[in-house]
Every structure is written in C-alpha cells, then in structure tokens.
Amino acid sequence: MARLGIVVKDALPRAAMARTVVGNTFRYLFFGAARNWFRNIGSIAPALGSMTLLLLMAGVAGLTGFAINNLEQVESAQASLLHVYIRDGAPSADISSLWDRLAADPRVANVVLVTKAEALQRAQSIPGLPQIASASDSNPFPASLDVQVKSIDDMASIAALVRTDTAVDPVNPSSYDKGAYQRIQTVIFGIAVAGLAFLAVLAFVAVTVTINSVRAAIHSRRDEVTIMQLVGAPRWMVRGPFVVEGAITGALAGAAAGLATFGLTMAGISAGTDTFARFAPGITFSVAAIAGVIVLATGVGLGSGSSLVSVRRHLES
C-alpha cells in the first residue's frame, strides 16, 4: 500500500513575508506618524514656529560667524603688516642693513621697500590722504619697509627691534598700534558671546515647546499607547511614531529656515556684490546652499531629539 506524502508549504515565501513586514512597519512608522502629525497640527504649530525662528536665527548667525571669521583673518593679515618708516636722508647702506636684518629674522615672512614716490601713489587711493598731499609743496609721505610678520603676536617685538635703528624715523618709527588687534578681538568676542547667548535662550524655548507638544500628543493617545504596551509591543513601535512626528516638525521648520537663510544670503549678494564681499568675505552661492542644508539637517535632529526626550520622560513615567 503506497504511502501518501503530504508537503506543507509556507503560506508566503520568505522574501514576500519580509517585504510585507517592512512595508507594514514603514506605513506604521511614517504614514501613521504623518497622519497623526496633521491631526495634531494645532498643538504642534507653536513648536513649528519657534523651531523655524530658532533655525533661521542659527543659520544667519552661522553665516555671520563664518563671515566674521574670514574678516578677522583678513584684518589680522593687514594688522600683521608693519610699516617701518625710513628717516628722510637716511643712507642707502643703513636702509640695506636694516632690510637684511629684518629679512633674516625667522619671525618675518617678507620685507618690501616702498619709496617716497610709491608711498605718495599709494596714498592717492586712500580717502582723505590726497588732500594732505596737495596741501604740501613736497611729498609728505615717507619711504618705508613693509614688514609682513608671520604671527601678529610678534608685532611688538619687531616694532621694538627697529625703533632705535639709525635708518628709522625717530619721531614716527612704525605703524605699530598696541591695542588695535586687541580691540578687534574684543569686539568679535563680545559679538560671539551675545549671539550664542541669544541662540541658547531661543533653543531652550524651541526645545521646551517641542517637548510639550509631544507630551500633549502622548496624553491624547494614552489609551492606544497603553494597549500596545499591554500586548507586548516593542519599545521602538511605541516610541517610533512620536519620534518621527518630531522629525517631521523639525524637517519642515528646517526646510523653511534653510530656504529663508539661502534667500536672504542671495539677496544680500545680489544687492551689492562688492560691498557684500567686503563686509562678508567668503560668503558665496555654494556657502549659502551648504548653510541651508545644514539648517535642514539640524532641524531634523532637533525635532527628533526633542521628541525622544519627551517620549522617554512621559512614556516611562
């Protein structure tokens, strides 16, 4: 008597089952979160607005800080250029000796001799100086050795080194100003501290509002969350939709703030290319685009992080 063999196959192939699980998970986490986000738009709107304002201010502050850093480097390069003024009638041998001594100094990057005629020509392009030149029958601008110092911290020692040289003007030996760079640094530091303090306060407000909006969403769906916890749903299934809702809030706020940051920057560039480049060096189309992307990514991180903090606090309490 022949045996009857029965082969039982899986209801669904493993690949199809995996696709089904992934699709259902994706719909639950993202589509469900998006649906709940629109349902709770009234409680989320304050968080969206405050986060957009924060990210916009952060984007503008970031570009401003980038421009100030570039401007500081430009000003530092100019501040590290020491003009050593040559005494009228100084012998060429003394000038050459001073030039050789400065050029051999390891703290000096470059030394250039500027004659009286070249100094007068240079002064013609500086506002106010042509009137001084025209008021005198002779050339009032002295010859100089333009010394490019490698580090601005060595400016004082180089200025002290040349002050008593016989080729140097004893009344006005150099262009060294002891407090110039310190004043620049103090102003920049003050602006940076004030900007960071303002952004910190705004960030605290935005994060607090976002946490409260997620808490309101959790309490409004307390029964749903409780049922999922009772049936043994894993933590990521309970927390995931709320984190995604926070990420949606952050992404929308980041997109709006990023576009506004990019638009404001491009408007400034278009309004006055030369003036904008002078006061905000290094700010270009590509820099503005990168800043917009960074603002968007920051918004996603801020929204999802704030939601995760609220979920951990209120779902485990």
LUMKEGU-117852 format. One record per residue (C-alpha): z, y, x; residue in three letters; residue number from 0. Coordinates in nm, 2 decimals. Example, Ala and Ser with C-alpha at 12.3 -4.5 7.8 and 13.67 -1.06 7.14 Angstrom:
<zz->0.78	yy->-0.45	xx->1.23	rest->Ala	nr->0>
<zz->0.71	yy->-0.11	xx->1.37	rest->Ser	nr->1>
***
This chain:
<zz->0.00	yy->0.00	xx->0.00	rest->Met	nr->0>
<zz->-0.11	yy->0.32	xx->0.16	rest->Ala	nr->1>
<zz->0.14	yy->0.59	xx->0.21	rest->Arg	nr->2>
<zz->0.08	yy->0.93	xx->0.06	rest->Leu	nr->3>
<zz->0.13	yy->1.21	xx->0.31	rest->Gly	nr->4>
<zz->0.22	yy->1.55	xx->0.18	rest->Ile	nr->5>
<zz->0.17	yy->1.85	xx->0.41	rest->Val	nr->6>
<zz->0.35	yy->2.17	xx->0.30	rest->Val	nr->7>
<zz->0.20	yy->2.49	xx->0.44	rest->Lys	nr->8>
<zz->0.37	yy->2.83	xx->0.47	rest->Asp	nr->9>
<zz->0.31	yy->3.05	xx->0.17	rest->Ala	nr->10>
<zz->0.18	yy->3.31	xx->0.41	rest->Leu	nr->11>
<zz->0.06	yy->3.29	xx->0.76	rest->Pro	nr->12>
<zz->0.29	yy->3.43	xx->1.02	rest->Arg	nr->13>
<zz->0.06	yy->3.72	xx->1.11	rest->Ala	nr->14>
<zz->0.03	yy->3.82	xx->0.74	rest->Ala	nr->15>
<zz->0.40	yy->3.79	xx->0.69	rest->Met	nr->16>
<zz->0.46	yy->4.02	xx->0.99	rest->Ala	nr->17>
<zz->0.21	yy->4.27	xx->0.86	rest->Arg	nr->18>
<zz->0.38	yy->4.26	xx->0.52	rest->Thr	nr->19>
<zz->0.73	yy->4.32	xx->0.68	rest->Val	nr->20>
<zz->0.61	yy->4.60	xx->0.90	rest->Val	nr->21>
<zz->0.42	yy->4.77	xx->0.61	rest->Gly	nr->22>
<zz->0.72	yy->4.74	xx->0.37	rest->Asn	nr->23>
<zz->0.95	yy->4.88	xx->0.64	rest->Thr	nr->24>
<zz->0.72	yy->5.17	xx->0.72	rest->Phe	nr->25>
<zz->0.69	yy->5.25	xx->0.35	rest->Arg	nr->26>
<zz->1.06	yy->5.23	xx->0.30	rest->Tyr	nr->27>
<zz->1.15	yy->5.45	xx->0.61	rest->Leu	nr->28>
<zz->0.87	yy->5.71	xx->0.59	rest->Phe	nr->29>
<zz->0.72	yy->5.72	xx->0.24	rest->Phe	nr->30>
<zz->1.06	yy->5.68	xx->0.08	rest->Gly	nr->31>
<zz->1.21	yy->5.94	xx->0.31	rest->Ala	nr->32>
<zz->0.93	yy->6.18	xx->0.23	rest->Ala	nr->33>
<zz->0.97	yy->6.13	xx->-0.14	rest->Arg	nr->34>
<zz->1.34	yy->6.19	xx->-0.12	rest->Asn	nr->35>
<zz->1.28	yy->6.50	xx->0.10	rest->Trp	nr->36>
<zz->1.06	yy->6.66	xx->-0.16	rest->Phe	nr->37>
<zz->1.31	yy->6.56	xx->-0.43	rest->Arg	nr->38>
<zz->1.59	yy->6.74	xx->-0.24	rest->Asn	nr->39>
<zz->1.38	yy->7.04	xx->-0.13	rest->Ile	nr->40>
<zz->1.63	yy->7.28	xx->-0.30	rest->Gly	nr->41>
<zz->1.92	yy->7.17	xx->-0.08	rest->Ser	nr->42>
<zz->1.70	yy->7.14	xx->0.23	rest->Ile	nr->43>
<zz->1.54	yy->7.48	xx->0.21	rest->Ala	nr->44>
<zz->1.83	yy->7.67	xx->0.38	rest->Pro	nr->45>
<zz->1.82	yy->7.42	xx->0.67	rest->Ala	nr->46>
<zz->1.44	yy->7.45	xx->0.69	rest->Leu	nr->47>
<zz->1.46	yy->7.83	xx->0.70	rest->Gly	nr->48>
<zz->1.74	yy->7.86	xx->0.95	rest->Ser	nr->49>
<zz->1.59	yy->7.60	xx->1.18	rest->Met	nr->50>
<zz->1.25	yy->7.78	xx->1.17	rest->Thr	nr->51>
<zz->1.41	yy->8.10	xx->1.26	rest->Leu	nr->52>
<zz->1.60	yy->7.93	xx->1.55	rest->Leu	nr->53>
<zz->1.29	yy->7.76	xx->1.68	rest->Leu	nr->54>
<zz->1.09	yy->8.08	xx->1.66	rest->Leu	nr->55>
<zz->1.35	yy->8.28	xx->1.85	rest->Met	nr->56>
<zz->1.38	yy->8.00	xx->2.10	rest->Ala	nr->57>
<zz->1.00	yy->7.99	xx->2.15	rest->Gly	nr->58>
<zz->0.98	yy->8.36	xx->2.20	rest->Val	nr->59>
<zz->1.29	yy->8.36	xx->2.43	rest->Ala	nr->60>
<zz->1.14	yy->8.08	xx->2.63	rest->Gly	nr->61>
<zz->0.82	yy->8.26	xx->2.69	rest->Leu	nr->62>
<zz->1.01	yy->8.58	xx->2.76	rest->Thr	nr->63>
<zz->1.22	yy->8.39	xx->3.02	rest->Gly	nr->64>
<zz->0.91	yy->8.25	xx->3.17	rest->Phe	nr->65>
<zz->0.76	yy->8.59	xx->3.20	rest->Ala	nr->66>
<zz->1.08	yy->8.74	xx->3.34	rest->Ile	nr->67>
<zz->1.10	yy->8.47	xx->3.60	rest->Asn	nr->68>
<zz->0.74	yy->8.54	xx->3.71	rest->Asn	nr->69>
<zz->0.81	yy->8.91	xx->3.70	rest->Leu	nr->70>
<zz->1.12	yy->8.86	xx->3.91	rest->Glu	nr->71>
<zz->0.91	yy->8.67	xx->4.17	rest->Gln	nr->72>
<zz->0.66	yy->8.95	xx->4.18	rest->Val	nr->73>
<zz->0.93	yy->9.21	xx->4.21	rest->Glu	nr->74>
<zz->1.10	yy->9.00	xx->4.48	rest->Ser	nr->75>
<zz->0.78	yy->8.98	xx->4.68	rest->Ala	nr->76>
<zz->0.74	yy->9.35	xx->4.66	rest->Gln	nr->77>
<zz->1.11	yy->9.41	xx->4.73	rest->Ala	nr->78>
<zz->1.09	yy->9.19	xx->5.04	rest->Ser	nr->79>
<zz->0.81	yy->9.42	xx->5.18	rest->Leu	nr->80>
<zz->0.99	yy->9.66	xx->5.42	rest->Leu	nr->81>
<zz->0.81	yy->9.98	xx->5.52	rest->His	nr->82>
<zz->0.93	yy->10.08	xx->5.87	rest->Val	nr->83>
<zz->0.83	yy->10.44	xx->5.91	rest->Tyr	nr->84>
<zz->0.69	yy->10.54	xx->6.25	rest->Ile	nr->85>
<zz->0.81	yy->10.87	xx->6.41	rest->Arg	nr->86>
<zz->0.54	yy->11.13	xx->6.45	rest->Asp	nr->87>
<zz->0.42	yy->11.14	xx->6.81	rest->Gly	nr->88>
<zz->0.57	yy->10.80	xx->6.89	rest->Ala	nr->89>
<zz->0.38	yy->10.65	xx->7.20	rest->Pro	nr->90>
<zz->0.15	yy->10.36	xx->7.11	rest->Ser	nr->91>
<zz->0.33	yy->10.15	xx->7.37	rest->Ala	nr->92>
<zz->0.66	yy->10.18	xx->7.17	rest->Asp	nr->93>
<zz->0.48	yy->10.10	xx->6.85	rest->Ile	nr->94>
<zz->0.32	yy->9.79	xx->7.00	rest->Ser	nr->95>
<zz->0.66	yy->9.68	xx->7.14	rest->Ser	nr->96>
<zz->0.82	yy->9.71	xx->6.80	rest->Leu	nr->97>
<zz->0.53	yy->9.53	xx->6.64	rest->Trp	nr->98>
<zz->0.56	yy->9.24	xx->6.89	rest->Asp	nr->99>
<zz->0.94	yy->9.22	xx->6.84	rest->Arg	nr->100>
<zz->0.90	yy->9.20	xx->6.46	rest->Leu	nr->101>
<zz->0.61	yy->8.96	xx->6.47	rest->Ala	nr->102>
<zz->0.81	yy->8.73	xx->6.69	rest->Ala	nr->103>
<zz->1.12	yy->8.73	xx->6.46	rest->Asp	nr->104>
<zz->1.14	yy->8.40	xx->6.27	rest->Pro	nr->105>
<zz->1.26	yy->8.58	xx->5.96	rest->Arg	nr->106>
<zz->0.94	yy->8.78	xx->5.94	rest->Val	nr->107>
<zz->0.63	yy->8.64	xx->5.77	rest->Ala	nr->108>
<zz->0.38	yy->8.92	xx->5.86	rest->Asn	nr->109>
<zz->0.35	yy->9.26	xx->6.01	rest->Val	nr->110>
<zz->0.08	yy->9.51	xx->5.94	rest->Val	nr->111>
<zz->0.03	yy->9.86	xx->6.09	rest->Leu	nr->112>
<zz->-0.05	yy->10.13	xx->5.84	rest->Val	nr->113>
<zz->-0.19	yy->10.45	xx->5.99	rest->Thr	nr->114>
<zz->-0.12	yy->10.80	xx->5.85	rest->Lys	nr->115>
<zz->-0.47	yy->10.82	xx->5.71	rest->Ala	nr->116>
<zz->-0.43	yy->10.48	xx->5.54	rest->Glu	nr->117>
<zz->-0.08	yy->10.59	xx->5.40	rest->Ala	nr->118>
<zz->-0.24	yy->10.90	xx->5.26	rest->Leu	nr->119>
<zz->-0.52	yy->10.70	xx->5.10	rest->Gln	nr->120>
<zz->-0.27	yy->10.46	xx->4.95	rest->Arg	nr->121>
<zz->-0.06	yy->10.75	xx->4.81	rest->Ala	nr->122>
<zz->-0.36	yy->10.88	xx->4.62	rest->Gln	nr->123>
<zz->-0.33	yy->10.58	xx->4.38	rest->Ser	nr->124>
<zz->0.04	yy->10.63	xx->4.31	rest->Ile	nr->125>
<zz->0.12	yy->10.87	xx->4.02	rest->Pro	nr->126>
<zz->0.29	yy->11.19	xx->4.15	rest->Gly	nr->127>
<zz->0.21	yy->11.15	xx->4.52	rest->Leu	nr->128>
<zz->-0.13	yy->11.32	xx->4.52	rest->Pro	nr->129>
<zz->0.04	yy->11.64	xx->4.41	rest->Gln	nr->130>
<zz->0.27	yy->11.62	xx->4.71	rest->Ile	nr->131>
<zz->-0.02	yy->11.56	xx->4.94	rest->Ala	nr->132>
<zz->-0.22	yy->11.86	xx->4.81	rest->Ser	nr->133>
<zz->0.09	yy->12.09	xx->4.84	rest->Ala	nr->134>
<zz->0.09	yy->12.04	xx->5.22	rest->Ser	nr->135>
<zz->-0.17	yy->12.16	xx->5.47	rest->Asp	nr->136>
<zz->-0.11	yy->11.84	xx->5.68	rest->Ser	nr->137>
<zz->-0.07	yy->11.48	xx->5.59	rest->Asn	nr->138>
<zz->0.30	yy->11.44	xx->5.49	rest->Pro	nr->139>
<zz->0.29	yy->11.06	xx->5.48	rest->Phe	nr->140>
<zz->0.40	yy->10.88	xx->5.80	rest->Pro	nr->141>
<zz->0.25	yy->10.58	xx->5.96	rest->Ala	nr->142>
<zz->0.44	yy->10.26	xx->5.91	rest->Ser	nr->143>
<zz->0.48	yy->9.90	xx->5.99	rest->Leu	nr->144>
<zz->0.47	yy->9.69	xx->5.67	rest->Asp	nr->145>
<zz->0.70	yy->9.40	xx->5.74	rest->Val	nr->146>
<zz->0.69	yy->9.11	xx->5.49	rest->Gln	nr->147>
<zz->1.03	yy->8.94	xx->5.52	rest->Val	nr->148>
<zz->1.04	yy->8.57	xx->5.43	rest->Lys	nr->149>
<zz->1.37	yy->8.59	xx->5.25	rest->Ser	nr->150>
<zz->1.50	yy->8.90	xx->5.07	rest->Ile	nr->151>
<zz->1.85	yy->8.82	xx->5.19	rest->Asp	nr->152>
<zz->1.73	yy->8.91	xx->5.55	rest->Asp	nr->153>
<zz->1.61	yy->9.26	xx->5.45	rest->Met	nr->154>
<zz->1.94	yy->9.43	xx->5.55	rest->Ala	nr->155>
<zz->1.95	yy->9.27	xx->5.90	rest->Ser	nr->156>
<zz->1.58	yy->9.36	xx->5.96	rest->Ile	nr->157>
<zz->1.64	yy->9.72	xx->5.85	rest->Ala	nr->158>
<zz->1.94	yy->9.74	xx->6.08	rest->Ala	nr->159>
<zz->1.74	yy->9.60	xx->6.36	rest->Leu	nr->160>
<zz->1.47	yy->9.87	xx->6.35	rest->Val	nr->161>
<zz->1.69	yy->10.16	xx->6.26	rest->Arg	nr->162>
<zz->1.77	yy->10.26	xx->6.62	rest->Thr	nr->163>
<zz->1.43	yy->10.18	xx->6.77	rest->Asp	nr->164>
<zz->1.27	yy->10.48	xx->6.96	rest->Thr	nr->165>
<zz->0.94	yy->10.44	xx->6.77	rest->Ala	nr->166>
<zz->1.11	yy->10.47	xx->6.43	rest->Val	nr->167>
<zz->1.17	yy->10.79	xx->6.24	rest->Asp	nr->168>
<zz->1.54	yy->10.86	xx->6.28	rest->Pro	nr->169>
<zz->1.57	yy->11.06	xx->5.95	rest->Val	nr->170>
<zz->1.39	yy->10.81	xx->5.73	rest->Asn	nr->171>
<zz->1.37	yy->10.48	xx->5.92	rest->Pro	nr->172>
<zz->1.26	yy->10.24	xx->5.65	rest->Ser	nr->173>
<zz->1.22	yy->10.19	xx->5.27	rest->Ser	nr->174>
<zz->1.52	yy->9.96	xx->5.25	rest->Tyr	nr->175>
<zz->1.74	yy->10.02	xx->4.94	rest->Asp	nr->176>
<zz->2.06	yy->9.81	xx->4.95	rest->Lys	nr->177>
<zz->2.11	yy->9.80	xx->4.58	rest->Gly	nr->178>
<zz->1.76	yy->9.77	xx->4.44	rest->Ala	nr->179>
<zz->1.73	yy->9.39	xx->4.43	rest->Tyr	nr->180>
<zz->2.09	yy->9.35	xx->4.31	rest->Gln	nr->181>
<zz->2.02	yy->9.59	xx->4.02	rest->Arg	nr->182>
<zz->1.71	yy->9.38	xx->3.93	rest->Ile	nr->183>
<zz->1.92	yy->9.06	xx->3.94	rest->Gln	nr->184>
<zz->2.20	yy->9.21	xx->3.74	rest->Thr	nr->185>
<zz->1.97	yy->9.33	xx->3.46	rest->Val	nr->186>
<zz->1.79	yy->9.00	xx->3.44	rest->Ile	nr->187>
<zz->2.12	yy->8.80	xx->3.44	rest->Phe	nr->188>
<zz->2.25	yy->9.02	xx->3.16	rest->Gly	nr->189>
<zz->1.94	yy->8.97	xx->2.95	rest->Ile	nr->190>
<zz->1.95	yy->8.60	xx->3.01	rest->Ala	nr->191>
<zz->2.32	yy->8.57	xx->2.91	rest->Val	nr->192>
<zz->2.27	yy->8.78	xx->2.60	rest->Ala	nr->193>
<zz->1.97	yy->8.58	xx->2.49	rest->Gly	nr->194>
<zz->2.14	yy->8.24	xx->2.55	rest->Leu	nr->195>
<zz->2.45	yy->8.35	xx->2.36	rest->Ala	nr->196>
<zz->2.24	yy->8.46	xx->2.06	rest->Phe	nr->197>
<zz->2.04	yy->8.14	xx->2.06	rest->Leu	nr->198>
<zz->2.36	yy->7.94	xx->2.09	rest->Ala	nr->199>
<zz->2.50	yy->8.11	xx->1.78	rest->Val	nr->200>
<zz->2.18	yy->8.06	xx->1.59	rest->Leu	nr->201>
<zz->2.16	yy->7.69	xx->1.70	rest->Ala	nr->202>
<zz->2.51	yy->7.63	xx->1.57	rest->Phe	nr->203>
<zz->2.42	yy->7.78	xx->1.23	rest->Val	nr->204>
<zz->2.10	yy->7.58	xx->1.21	rest->Ala	nr->205>
<zz->2.26	yy->7.25	xx->1.30	rest->Val	nr->206>
<zz->2.56	yy->7.31	xx->1.07	rest->Thr	nr->207>
<zz->2.33	yy->7.39	xx->0.78	rest->Val	nr->208>
<zz->2.11	yy->7.08	xx->0.85	rest->Thr	nr->209>
<zz->2.42	yy->6.86	xx->0.87	rest->Ile	nr->210>
<zz->2.55	yy->6.99	xx->0.54	rest->Asn	nr->211>
<zz->2.21	yy->6.94	xx->0.37	rest->Ser	nr->212>
<zz->2.20	yy->6.57	xx->0.49	rest->Val	nr->213>
<zz->2.56	yy->6.53	xx->0.37	rest->Arg	nr->214>
<zz->2.46	yy->6.66	xx->0.02	rest->Ala	nr->215>
<zz->2.17	yy->6.41	xx->0.02	rest->Ala	nr->216>
<zz->2.40	yy->6.13	xx->0.12	rest->Ile	nr->217>
<zz->2.65	yy->6.21	xx->-0.16	rest->His	nr->218>
<zz->2.37	yy->6.24	xx->-0.42	rest->Ser	nr->219>
<zz->2.26	yy->5.88	xx->-0.33	rest->Arg	nr->220>
<zz->2.61	yy->5.74	xx->-0.27	rest->Arg	nr->221>
<zz->2.56	yy->5.46	xx->-0.52	rest->Asp	nr->222>
<zz->2.23	yy->5.35	xx->-0.36	rest->Glu	nr->223>
<zz->2.39	yy->5.35	xx->-0.01	rest->Val	nr->224>
<zz->2.69	yy->5.16	xx->-0.14	rest->Thr	nr->225>
<zz->2.47	yy->4.89	xx->-0.29	rest->Ile	nr->226>
<zz->2.27	yy->4.85	xx->0.03	rest->Met	nr->227>
<zz->2.59	yy->4.82	xx->0.23	rest->Gln	nr->228>
<zz->2.73	yy->4.56	xx->-0.01	rest->Leu	nr->229>
<zz->2.42	yy->4.34	xx->0.01	rest->Val	nr->230>
<zz->2.44	yy->4.34	xx->0.39	rest->Gly	nr->231>
<zz->2.16	yy->4.57	xx->0.47	rest->Ala	nr->232>
<zz->2.15	yy->4.65	xx->0.85	rest->Pro	nr->233>
<zz->2.26	yy->4.99	xx->0.96	rest->Arg	nr->234>
<zz->1.91	yy->5.11	xx->1.05	rest->Trp	nr->235>
<zz->1.79	yy->5.05	xx->0.70	rest->Met	nr->236>
<zz->2.08	yy->5.26	xx->0.56	rest->Val	nr->237>
<zz->2.06	yy->5.54	xx->0.82	rest->Arg	nr->238>
<zz->1.69	yy->5.54	xx->0.88	rest->Gly	nr->239>
<zz->1.56	yy->5.73	xx->0.58	rest->Pro	nr->240>
<zz->1.82	yy->6.01	xx->0.63	rest->Phe	nr->241>
<zz->1.72	yy->6.05	xx->1.00	rest->Val	nr->242>
<zz->1.35	yy->6.05	xx->0.90	rest->Val	nr->243>
<zz->1.43	yy->6.32	xx->0.64	rest->Glu	nr->244>
<zz->1.59	yy->6.53	xx->0.91	rest->Gly	nr->245>
<zz->1.29	yy->6.47	xx->1.14	rest->Ala	nr->246>
<zz->1.06	yy->6.59	xx->0.86	rest->Ile	nr->247>
<zz->1.27	yy->6.91	xx->0.82	rest->Thr	nr->248>
<zz->1.26	yy->6.96	xx->1.20	rest->Gly	nr->249>
<zz->0.89	yy->6.89	xx->1.23	rest->Ala	nr->250>
<zz->0.80	yy->7.14	xx->0.95	rest->Leu	nr->251>
<zz->1.02	yy->7.40	xx->1.10	rest->Ala	nr->252>
<zz->0.89	yy->7.33	xx->1.45	rest->Gly	nr->253>
<zz->0.53	yy->7.35	xx->1.33	rest->Ala	nr->254>
<zz->0.58	yy->7.68	xx->1.16	rest->Ala	nr->255>
<zz->0.78	yy->7.83	xx->1.45	rest->Ala	nr->256>
<zz->0.53	yy->7.69	xx->1.70	rest->Gly	nr->257>
<zz->0.23	yy->7.84	xx->1.52	rest->Leu	nr->258>
<zz->0.42	yy->8.17	xx->1.49	rest->Ala	nr->259>
<zz->0.51	yy->8.17	xx->1.86	rest->Thr	nr->260>
<zz->0.15	yy->8.09	xx->1.96	rest->Phe	nr->261>
<zz->0.01	yy->8.35	xx->1.72	rest->Gly	nr->262>
<zz->0.25	yy->8.63	xx->1.84	rest->Leu	nr->263>
<zz->0.16	yy->8.55	xx->2.20	rest->Thr	nr->264>
<zz->-0.21	yy->8.55	xx->2.15	rest->Met	nr->265>
<zz->-0.18	yy->8.88	xx->1.95	rest->Ala	nr->266>
<zz->0.00	yy->9.03	xx->2.25	rest->Gly	nr->267>
<zz->-0.26	yy->8.91	xx->2.49	rest->Ile	nr->268>
<zz->-0.55	yy->9.04	xx->2.27	rest->Ser	nr->269>
<zz->-0.38	yy->9.37	xx->2.21	rest->Ala	nr->270>
<zz->-0.37	yy->9.47	xx->2.57	rest->Gly	nr->271>
<zz->-0.48	yy->9.23	xx->2.84	rest->Thr	nr->272>
<zz->-0.40	yy->9.44	xx->3.14	rest->Asp	nr->273>
<zz->-0.07	yy->9.58	xx->3.01	rest->Thr	nr->274>
<zz->0.05	yy->9.24	xx->2.88	rest->Phe	nr->275>
<zz->-0.04	yy->9.08	xx->3.21	rest->Ala	nr->276>
<zz->0.15	yy->9.35	xx->3.40	rest->Arg	nr->277>
<zz->0.47	yy->9.31	xx->3.20	rest->Phe	nr->278>
<zz->0.44	yy->8.94	xx->3.11	rest->Ala	nr->279>
<zz->0.27	yy->8.78	xx->3.42	rest->Pro	nr->280>
<zz->0.17	yy->8.41	xx->3.38	rest->Gly	nr->281>
<zz->0.15	yy->8.41	xx->3.00	rest->Ile	nr->282>
<zz->-0.19	yy->8.27	xx->2.91	rest->Thr	nr->283>
<zz->-0.35	yy->8.08	xx->2.63	rest->Phe	nr->284>
<zz->-0.25	yy->7.74	xx->2.78	rest->Ser	nr->285>
<zz->0.11	yy->7.85	xx->2.83	rest->Val	nr->286>
<zz->0.13	yy->7.97	xx->2.47	rest->Ala	nr->287>
<zz->-0.02	yy->7.64	xx->2.35	rest->Ala	nr->288>
<zz->0.23	yy->7.44	xx->2.56	rest->Ile	nr->289>
<zz->0.52	yy->7.65	xx->2.42	rest->Ala	nr->290>
<zz->0.41	yy->7.58	xx->2.07	rest->Gly	nr->291>
<zz->0.40	yy->7.21	xx->2.13	rest->Val	nr->292>
<zz->0.75	yy->7.22	xx->2.29	rest->Ile	nr->293>
<zz->0.88	yy->7.41	xx->1.99	rest->Val	nr->294>
<zz->0.74	yy->7.14	xx->1.76	rest->Leu	nr->295>
<zz->0.90	yy->6.86	xx->1.97	rest->Ala	nr->296>
<zz->1.23	yy->7.05	xx->1.98	rest->Thr	nr->297>
<zz->1.22	yy->7.08	xx->1.60	rest->Gly	nr->298>
<zz->1.17	yy->6.71	xx->1.55	rest->Val	nr->299>
<zz->1.46	yy->6.63	xx->1.79	rest->Gly	nr->300>
<zz->1.69	yy->6.89	xx->1.65	rest->Leu	nr->301>
<zz->1.63	yy->6.78	xx->1.29	rest->Gly	nr->302>
<zz->1.66	yy->6.41	xx->1.36	rest->Ser	nr->303>
<zz->1.96	yy->6.46	xx->1.58	rest->Gly	nr->304>
<zz->2.15	yy->6.67	xx->1.33	rest->Ser	nr->305>
<zz->2.08	yy->6.41	xx->1.06	rest->Ser	nr->306>
<zz->2.20	yy->6.13	xx->1.28	rest->Leu	nr->307>
<zz->2.53	yy->6.32	xx->1.34	rest->Val	nr->308>
<zz->2.58	yy->6.37	xx->0.97	rest->Ser	nr->309>
<zz->2.49	yy->6.01	xx->0.89	rest->Val	nr->310>
<zz->2.74	yy->5.87	xx->1.14	rest->Arg	nr->311>
<zz->3.01	yy->6.10	xx->1.02	rest->Arg	nr->312>
<zz->2.97	yy->6.06	xx->0.64	rest->His	nr->313>
<zz->2.84	yy->5.70	xx->0.61	rest->Leu	nr->314>
<zz->3.12	yy->5.56	xx->0.82	rest->Glu	nr->315>
<zz->3.40	yy->5.77	xx->0.67	rest->Ser	nr->316>
***
